[in-house]
Amino acid sequence: MRLLEGPLSQGHEGRAQSYRQVFADGQAWQVVAADAAVAEAAARLRRVQPAAGGLSAMAALELACAISAGAAVLVSNDDQLLDCHPLVDAIDLPLVSSSRHARSSPRSST
């Protein structure tokens, strides 16, 4: 799981174990299938603001899955999403880092 990459790469075994426990709890975690509709949404997200660099395929897929699921929060280790890409700012979805100190996008701090 991509979410574990951040804590594991930084040697944070305790944080990784906490995530594993959450993954095992079906009440706290929802797995979203990357079906055709999610794949198309990800492709459309990648086309938004290409002059600003656009989103990587993985970042677009993460975001499309979160939107599809109606997520309250997106936990990610993708720096592109966490650095508040302009597209992410347009969506009312707080972002939390799995590997850095938790933070949300600027719009939620006002």
Helices and strands as residue ranges (DSSP letters): H 2-9, H 13-24, H 36-47, G 50-52, H 57-69, E 74-76, H 79-82, H 86-89, E 95-97, G 106-109
